Amino acid sequence: MRRHTRQIKYRFLRPEMLYIHFVSWGGAILVGVVAAVFAITSGKADLFYRSIFAWNPYIPFLLTPAGFVLGVFLTRKYFSGAEGSGIPQVLISLGESGGGLSNRLLSMRMVVGKVVMTVMALAVGGSMGREGPTVHLGAAIMHSLGRYTHLPASYIERGLILTGGGAGIAAAFNTPVAGIMFAIEELARSYDRRNNGMMMIGIVLAGMAAVVVHYDNYHYYGISPANIDFSWVWLIAIICGVSGGLLGGIFSRILIEGSKKLAPLMPQHWAKIALVFGLVMAMLGYLSHGLAFGTGYLEAKQIVICTGTTRCNADIGMMYPVYKILATIVTYLTTLPGGLFAPSLASGAALGADLAHLFPPELSSIVVVLGMVGYFTGVVQTPITSFVIVMEMTDNQDLVLAMMVTALIAAGISKLISRKPIYEALAENLLVMFSDQRQWEREQEQESPVDEIEK
């Protein structure tokens, strides 16, 4: 046993191992810094659009459709592969074993495209988050560093990508434990013993770097002032789990089926699709008095930090979760770069605020937190990651058991509606879209001048 320990120690101190860890940990710090800058610019883009809406609520009917069309055009022409959340791209790359597609999806061009196009989409009124894109850029930065520094292939294919993806979650939310769980539960689908040390240290370093850039050790949604009354909490957990799982499963099913149906139409009709969905987004924003636009972070924070003496959705309205869910669907189906985490957490918090009307006012904060866990789990179907994210974001450890119960119930209900997890299904749809795009481009290249004259 002592000899084995000595061998591990010496193996860790070998120059090649020190070089590998230096690259991976340095890359994780870089991911944290980039994620923090991304968060700041995304927030400014969100506030910019809100100021435009406050100045004139009719401008979105011109700006949002035009911005959607321009965003989709730029993404397709210059950043093909950056579409959507970014987590499907990471899953594809993990399963593709370091081939040409993974090198394309995790290139530094994707990092630039993901950041620029997500910020632009928020600036024209899209309903999206930056957390999924941060996972994508984190994995891309780490993968690219591995290629440029000529690390062994095994570390490029698994360890660095998992570290970068988990670091993206940790840096985006300031939730290092959730970043580790996300890398294991969603990305790896297993516990990778070979890379666990590198992954965990890298994720923690990324979270620390993001905090330094933000200047303080913040909680993403503030601290929830939950007043625990365990005579009610288990009933609340069941109701939030069932309703969140049901609504989250329906959302996932619509997104999966919608992207599958639209994939064959995108090569020829992408502009029409972006234009129509842009108009729908503008209408949802108008009906919601501007609340459906953006990440949903401001609305979620307002709901989460509410006190137990007043209703948590007093200034937002009971229809907010409906508007936000629909807005996120139409934005995502355009294929604009942007994620689902923040809008889903905002929708879940609003769902909890609506359900809180069934209980005494002093229990409102509990219902909000469990509603957030229930709906978010229903969307992503990763119960451990879901309750850990909410627990770390709200600094609420008293409700851990209730969060677990809510997450497990929501995951079970959601799987009855959408059997395949959303990111796995969206990864398959993305591959089909790439294939349809390549097929259409080949047909266009092979089309002869005679054919064009006959047409």
C-alpha positions as CSV (number, residue, x, y, z in Angstrom):
1,M,0.0,0.0,0.0
2,R,2.8,2.4,1.0
3,R,4.7,1.5,-2.3
4,H,1.6,2.2,-4.3
5,T,1.1,5.6,-2.6
6,R,4.8,6.4,-3.3
7,Q,4.3,5.5,-7.0
8,I,1.3,7.8,-7.3
9,K,3.2,10.6,-5.6
10,Y,6.2,10.3,-8.0
11,R,3.9,10.0,-11.0
12,F,2.2,13.2,-10.1
13,L,5.6,15.0,-9.8
14,R,6.8,13.8,-13.2
15,P,7.5,16.7,-15.6
16,E,4.8,15.5,-18.1
17,M,2.2,15.3,-15.4
18,L,3.1,18.7,-14.0
19,Y,2.9,20.1,-17.5
20,I,-0.6,18.6,-18.0
21,H,-1.9,20.0,-14.7
22,F,-0.3,23.4,-15.3
23,V,-2.1,23.6,-18.7
24,S,-5.5,22.3,-17.3
25,W,-5.5,24.6,-14.2
26,G,-4.3,27.6,-16.1
27,G,-7.0,27.0,-18.7
28,A,-9.6,26.7,-15.9
29,I,-8.6,30.1,-14.6
30,L,-8.9,31.5,-18.1
31,V,-12.4,30.0,-18.4
32,G,-13.4,31.7,-15.2
33,V,-12.1,35.1,-16.4
34,V,-13.8,34.8,-19.8
35,A,-17.1,33.6,-18.2
36,A,-17.1,36.6,-15.8
37,V,-16.5,39.0,-18.7
38,F,-19.2,37.2,-20.6
39,A,-21.6,37.6,-17.7
40,I,-20.9,41.3,-17.4
41,T,-21.4,42.0,-21.1
42,S,-24.6,39.8,-21.3
43,G,-26.0,41.8,-18.4
44,K,-25.3,45.1,-20.1
45,A,-26.9,43.8,-23.3
46,D,-30.0,42.8,-21.3
47,L,-30.3,46.1,-19.6
48,F,-29.7,47.9,-23.0
49,Y,-32.7,46.3,-24.5
50,R,-34.9,46.9,-21.4
51,S,-34.1,50.6,-21.6
52,I,-35.2,50.6,-25.3
53,F,-38.4,49.0,-24.4
54,A,-39.0,51.4,-21.6
55,W,-38.4,54.3,-24.0
56,N,-40.8,53.0,-26.6
57,P,-42.6,49.6,-26.3
58,Y,-43.3,49.4,-30.0
59,I,-39.6,49.4,-31.2
60,P,-39.3,45.6,-30.5
61,F,-41.7,44.9,-33.3
62,L,-39.0,46.2,-35.7
63,L,-35.8,45.6,-33.8
64,T,-36.4,42.1,-32.6
65,P,-37.4,40.4,-35.9
66,A,-34.6,42.3,-37.7
67,G,-32.1,41.4,-35.0
68,F,-33.1,37.7,-35.1
69,V,-32.7,37.5,-38.9
70,L,-29.3,39.2,-38.7
71,G,-28.2,37.0,-35.8
72,V,-29.2,33.8,-37.6
73,F,-27.5,35.0,-40.8
74,L,-24.2,35.8,-39.0
75,T,-24.3,32.5,-37.0
76,R,-24.9,30.4,-40.2
77,K,-22.3,32.2,-42.3
78,Y,-19.4,32.7,-39.8
79,F,-20.1,30.6,-36.7
80,S,-21.8,27.5,-37.9
81,G,-21.8,25.1,-34.9
82,A,-22.4,27.8,-32.3
83,E,-26.2,27.4,-32.6
84,G,-28.4,27.0,-29.5
85,S,-27.3,26.2,-26.0
86,G,-23.8,24.8,-26.5
87,I,-24.3,21.8,-24.2
88,P,-25.4,19.6,-27.1
89,Q,-22.1,20.5,-28.9
90,V,-20.1,19.4,-25.9
91,L,-22.0,16.1,-25.8
92,I,-21.4,15.6,-29.5
93,S,-17.7,16.3,-29.0
94,L,-17.4,13.9,-26.0
95,G,-18.9,11.1,-28.1
96,E,-17.0,11.9,-31.3
97,S,-13.6,11.0,-29.8
98,G,-11.5,13.9,-31.0
99,G,-12.3,13.8,-34.7
100,G,-12.9,16.6,-37.1
101,L,-16.3,17.5,-35.9
102,S,-15.2,17.9,-32.3
103,N,-12.3,20.1,-33.4
104,R,-14.8,22.3,-35.3
105,L,-17.4,22.5,-32.5
106,L,-14.8,23.2,-29.9
107,S,-12.6,25.6,-31.8
108,M,-11.7,29.1,-30.7
109,R,-13.9,30.5,-33.4
110,M,-16.8,28.9,-31.5
111,V,-15.7,30.7,-28.4
112,V,-15.8,34.1,-30.2
113,G,-19.1,33.2,-32.0
114,K,-20.8,32.0,-28.8
115,V,-20.0,35.1,-26.8
116,V,-20.6,37.7,-29.6
117,M,-23.8,36.2,-30.9
118,T,-25.3,35.5,-27.5
119,V,-24.7,39.1,-26.4
120,M,-26.1,40.4,-29.7
121,A,-29.2,38.2,-29.3
122,L,-29.8,39.6,-25.8
123,A,-29.3,43.1,-27.1
124,V,-32.2,42.6,-29.6
125,G,-34.6,41.0,-27.1
126,G,-34.0,37.3,-27.2
127,S,-35.1,35.2,-24.2
128,M,-32.0,33.1,-23.4
129,G,-29.3,32.4,-20.8
130,R,-25.6,32.5,-21.0
131,E,-24.9,29.5,-18.8
132,G,-25.1,26.8,-21.6
133,P,-23.0,29.0,-23.9
134,T,-20.5,29.3,-21.0
135,V,-20.3,25.5,-20.8
136,H,-19.6,25.5,-24.6
137,L,-16.9,28.2,-24.4
138,G,-15.3,26.5,-21.3
139,A,-15.0,23.2,-23.1
140,A,-13.8,24.9,-26.3
141,I,-11.1,26.8,-24.4
142,M,-9.8,23.7,-22.6
143,H,-10.0,21.6,-25.7
144,S,-8.1,24.2,-27.8
145,L,-5.4,24.5,-25.2
146,G,-5.0,20.8,-25.2
147,R,-4.5,20.8,-29.0
148,Y,-2.2,23.8,-29.0
149,T,0.0,22.4,-26.2
150,H,0.0,18.9,-27.7
151,L,-1.3,17.1,-24.6
152,P,-2.0,13.4,-24.8
153,A,-5.2,12.5,-26.7
154,S,-6.9,10.9,-23.8
155,Y,-6.8,14.2,-21.8
156,I,-8.1,16.2,-24.8
157,E,-11.0,13.8,-25.5
158,R,-12.3,13.5,-21.9
159,G,-10.6,15.3,-19.1
160,L,-10.1,18.7,-20.6
161,I,-13.6,18.9,-22.1
162,L,-15.3,17.7,-18.9
163,T,-13.2,20.2,-16.9
164,G,-14.1,23.0,-19.2
165,G,-17.8,22.2,-19.2
166,G,-18.0,22.0,-15.5
167,A,-15.9,25.1,-15.1
168,G,-18.4,26.9,-17.2
169,I,-21.2,26.1,-14.8
170,A,-19.1,26.9,-11.8
171,A,-18.0,30.3,-13.2
172,A,-21.4,31.2,-14.5
173,F,-23.3,30.6,-11.3
174,N,-20.5,30.7,-8.7
175,T,-21.5,27.1,-7.8
176,P,-18.4,24.9,-7.8
177,V,-20.1,21.8,-6.4
178,A,-22.9,22.1,-9.0
179,G,-20.2,22.4,-11.7
180,I,-18.6,19.1,-10.6
181,M,-22.0,17.4,-10.4
182,F,-23.0,18.7,-13.9
183,A,-19.8,17.4,-15.4
184,I,-20.5,14.0,-13.9
185,E,-24.2,13.7,-14.3
186,E,-24.9,15.5,-17.6
187,L,-21.7,15.5,-19.6
188,A,-19.8,12.3,-18.5
189,R,-22.9,10.3,-17.5
190,S,-20.5,8.5,-15.2
191,Y,-17.7,9.1,-12.7
192,D,-14.4,9.3,-14.5
193,R,-11.8,8.3,-12.0
194,R,-8.9,9.0,-14.3
195,N,-9.7,12.7,-14.6
196,N,-11.6,13.4,-11.4
197,G,-8.8,15.3,-9.6
198,M,-8.0,17.5,-12.6
199,M,-11.7,18.2,-13.2
200,M,-12.5,19.1,-9.6
201,I,-9.5,21.4,-9.1
202,G,-10.1,23.1,-12.4
203,I,-13.7,23.7,-11.7
204,V,-12.9,25.3,-8.3
205,L,-10.2,27.5,-9.9
206,A,-12.6,28.7,-12.6
207,G,-15.2,29.6,-9.9
208,M,-12.6,31.5,-7.9
209,A,-11.4,33.4,-11.0
210,A,-15.0,34.4,-11.8
211,V,-15.5,35.7,-8.2
212,V,-12.3,37.8,-8.4
213,V,-13.5,39.5,-11.6
214,H,-16.8,40.1,-10.0
215,Y,-15.0,41.6,-7.0
216,D,-17.1,39.8,-4.4
217,N,-18.2,36.4,-3.3
218,Y,-21.7,36.7,-4.6
219,H,-24.7,34.4,-4.5
220,Y,-26.3,34.4,-7.9
221,Y,-29.9,35.0,-6.8
222,G,-29.2,36.5,-3.4
223,I,-30.0,34.7,-0.2
224,S,-33.5,33.2,0.1
225,P,-35.1,34.1,3.4
226,A,-36.9,30.7,3.7
227,N,-38.9,30.3,6.9
228,I,-39.1,26.5,7.5
229,D,-42.3,25.0,8.6
230,F,-41.9,21.2,8.1
231,S,-45.6,20.6,8.7
232,W,-46.1,21.9,5.2
233,V,-42.8,21.4,3.4
234,W,-43.4,17.8,2.2
235,L,-46.7,18.7,0.7
236,I,-45.1,21.7,-1.0
237,A,-42.3,19.4,-2.3
238,I,-44.8,17.0,-3.9
239,I,-46.9,19.8,-5.5
240,C,-43.8,21.6,-6.9
241,G,-42.3,18.3,-8.1
242,V,-45.4,17.2,-9.9
243,S,-46.2,20.6,-11.5
244,G,-42.6,21.4,-12.2
245,G,-41.9,18.0,-13.8
246,L,-45.1,18.2,-15.9
247,L,-44.5,21.8,-17.2
248,G,-40.7,21.2,-17.7
249,G,-41.4,17.9,-19.5
250,I,-43.9,19.7,-21.9
251,F,-41.3,22.4,-22.5
252,S,-38.6,19.9,-23.3
253,R,-40.9,17.9,-25.6
254,I,-42.0,21.0,-27.5
255,L,-38.4,22.1,-27.9
256,I,-37.1,18.7,-29.0
257,E,-40.0,18.1,-31.5
258,G,-39.9,21.7,-32.8
259,S,-36.2,21.7,-33.5
260,K,-36.6,18.3,-35.2
261,K,-39.4,19.5,-37.5
262,L,-37.6,22.8,-38.4
263,A,-34.2,21.3,-39.1
264,P,-35.0,20.3,-42.7
265,L,-36.5,23.7,-43.4
266,M,-33.6,25.8,-42.0
267,P,-31.3,25.6,-45.0
268,Q,-33.8,27.4,-47.3
269,H,-36.2,29.1,-45.0
270,W,-34.1,30.3,-42.0
271,A,-34.8,34.0,-42.7
272,K,-38.6,33.4,-42.7
273,I,-38.4,31.4,-39.5
274,A,-36.3,34.0,-37.7
275,L,-38.6,36.8,-38.9
276,V,-41.8,35.1,-37.7
277,F,-40.3,34.0,-34.4
278,G,-38.9,37.5,-33.9
279,L,-42.4,39.0,-34.3
280,V,-43.8,36.4,-31.9
281,M,-41.1,37.3,-29.4
282,A,-41.9,41.0,-29.7
283,M,-45.5,40.3,-29.1
284,L,-44.8,38.2,-26.0
285,G,-42.5,41.0,-24.7
286,Y,-45.2,43.6,-25.3
287,L,-47.9,41.5,-23.5
288,S,-45.6,40.9,-20.6
289,H,-44.7,44.6,-20.3
290,G,-41.1,43.7,-21.3
291,L,-40.5,41.0,-18.7
292,A,-40.3,38.1,-21.3
293,F,-37.2,39.6,-22.8
294,G,-33.7,38.8,-21.7
295,T,-32.3,36.1,-19.3
296,G,-34.9,36.4,-16.6
297,Y,-32.2,36.9,-14.0
298,L,-33.7,40.2,-12.6
299,E,-37.2,38.7,-12.3
300,A,-35.9,35.5,-10.7
301,K,-33.8,37.4,-8.2
302,Q,-36.7,39.7,-7.3
303,I,-38.9,36.6,-6.7
304,V,-36.3,34.6,-4.7
305,I,-35.4,37.3,-2.2
306,C,-39.0,38.1,-1.4
307,T,-40.0,38.1,2.2
308,G,-42.6,35.9,3.8
309,T,-45.0,38.8,4.4
310,T,-45.9,39.5,0.8
311,R,-46.6,37.5,-2.3
312,C,-43.4,36.9,-4.3
313,N,-44.9,37.7,-7.8
314,A,-46.7,40.9,-6.8
315,D,-44.8,43.1,-9.4
316,I,-44.4,40.4,-12.1
317,G,-47.9,38.9,-12.4
318,M,-49.2,35.3,-12.5
319,M,-48.8,35.0,-16.3
320,Y,-45.1,35.6,-16.3
321,P,-44.1,31.9,-16.4
322,V,-46.3,31.3,-19.4
323,Y,-44.8,34.3,-21.3
324,K,-41.2,33.3,-20.3
325,I,-41.6,29.7,-21.3
326,L,-43.1,30.6,-24.7
327,A,-40.4,33.3,-25.3
328,T,-37.6,30.9,-24.6
329,I,-39.1,28.3,-27.0
330,V,-39.4,30.8,-29.9
331,T,-36.0,32.2,-29.3
332,Y,-34.3,28.8,-29.2
333,L,-36.0,27.5,-32.3
334,T,-34.5,30.2,-34.4
335,T,-31.1,28.5,-33.7
336,L,-29.6,31.7,-32.2
337,P,-26.8,31.0,-29.7
338,G,-28.2,31.1,-26.2
339,G,-28.9,28.8,-23.3
340,L,-31.9,27.5,-21.3
341,F,-30.6,27.6,-17.7
342,A,-31.4,31.1,-16.6
343,P,-34.8,31.3,-18.4
344,S,-35.8,27.9,-16.9
345,L,-34.7,29.0,-13.4
346,A,-36.7,32.2,-13.8
347,S,-39.8,30.3,-15.1
348,G,-39.4,27.9,-12.2
349,A,-39.2,30.7,-9.6
350,A,-42.3,32.3,-11.1
351,L,-44.1,28.9,-11.1
352,G,-43.3,28.6,-7.4
353,A,-44.6,32.2,-6.8
354,D,-47.9,31.2,-8.5
355,L,-48.2,28.0,-6.5
356,A,-47.5,30.0,-3.3
357,H,-51.0,31.4,-3.5
358,L,-52.1,27.9,-2.3
359,F,-50.3,28.3,1.0
360,P,-49.9,30.8,3.8
361,P,-47.9,33.9,2.8
362,E,-45.1,33.1,5.3
363,L,-44.3,29.9,3.2
364,S,-43.9,31.8,-0.1
365,S,-40.1,31.7,-0.1
366,I,-40.1,27.9,0.4
367,V,-42.5,27.4,-2.5
368,V,-40.5,29.6,-4.7
369,V,-37.2,27.7,-4.1
370,L,-38.9,24.3,-4.5
371,G,-40.8,25.5,-7.6
372,M,-37.4,26.5,-9.1
373,V,-36.0,23.1,-8.4
374,G,-39.0,21.3,-9.8
375,Y,-39.3,23.1,-13.1
376,F,-35.5,23.2,-13.7
377,T,-35.3,19.4,-13.1
378,G,-38.3,18.9,-15.3
379,V,-36.4,20.6,-18.2
380,V,-32.9,19.1,-17.8
381,Q,-33.7,15.8,-16.1
382,T,-30.6,16.0,-13.9
383,P,-32.0,15.9,-10.4
384,I,-28.7,16.1,-8.5
385,T,-27.3,19.0,-10.5
386,S,-30.6,20.8,-10.3
387,F,-31.0,20.9,-6.5
388,V,-27.3,21.5,-5.9
389,I,-27.4,24.5,-8.3
390,V,-30.4,26.0,-6.5
391,M,-29.0,25.3,-3.1
392,E,-25.7,27.0,-3.8
393,M,-27.3,29.9,-5.6
394,T,-29.7,30.7,-2.8
395,D,-27.4,29.7,0.1
396,N,-30.2,27.6,1.4
397,Q,-29.1,24.3,3.1
398,D,-32.1,23.9,5.4
399,L,-34.3,22.7,2.5
400,V,-31.8,20.2,1.1
401,L,-34.0,17.1,1.7
402,A,-37.1,18.8,0.4
403,M,-35.1,19.9,-2.7
404,M,-34.0,16.3,-3.2
405,V,-37.5,15.0,-3.0
406,T,-38.8,17.7,-5.4
407,A,-36.1,17.0,-7.9
408,L,-36.6,13.2,-7.9
409,I,-40.4,13.6,-8.3
410,A,-40.0,16.2,-11.1
411,A,-37.4,14.0,-13.0
412,G,-39.8,11.0,-12.8
413,I,-42.8,13.0,-14.1
414,S,-40.7,14.7,-16.8
415,K,-39.5,11.3,-18.2
416,L,-43.1,10.2,-18.7
417,I,-43.5,13.1,-21.1
418,S,-40.1,13.4,-22.7
419,R,-38.3,10.1,-22.4
420,K,-34.9,11.3,-23.7
421,P,-33.1,14.1,-21.7
422,I,-33.3,17.4,-23.5
423,Y,-29.6,18.0,-24.2
424,E,-29.1,14.5,-25.6
425,A,-32.1,14.9,-27.9
426,L,-31.0,18.3,-29.0
427,A,-27.5,17.0,-29.8
428,E,-29.1,14.4,-32.1
429,N,-31.3,17.1,-33.7
430,L,-28.2,19.3,-34.2
431,L,-26.4,16.5,-36.0
432,V,-29.4,16.2,-38.3
433,M,-29.4,19.9,-39.0
434,F,-25.7,19.8,-39.9
435,S,-26.3,16.9,-42.2
436,D,-29.3,18.7,-43.9
437,Q,-27.2,21.8,-44.3
438,R,-24.3,20.0,-45.9
439,Q,-26.7,18.1,-48.2
440,W,-28.4,21.4,-49.3
441,E,-25.0,23.0,-50.0
442,R,-23.9,20.0,-52.1
443,E,-27.1,20.2,-54.1
444,Q,-26.6,23.9,-54.7
445,E,-23.0,23.4,-55.8
446,Q,-24.0,20.6,-58.2
447,E,-26.9,22.6,-59.7
448,S,-25.9,23.3,-63.4
449,P,-26.5,26.5,-65.3
450,V,-28.9,24.6,-67.5
451,D,-31.0,23.8,-64.5
452,E,-31.1,27.4,-63.4
453,I,-32.3,28.5,-66.9
454,E,-35.1,25.9,-66.9
455,K,-36.1,27.2,-63.4
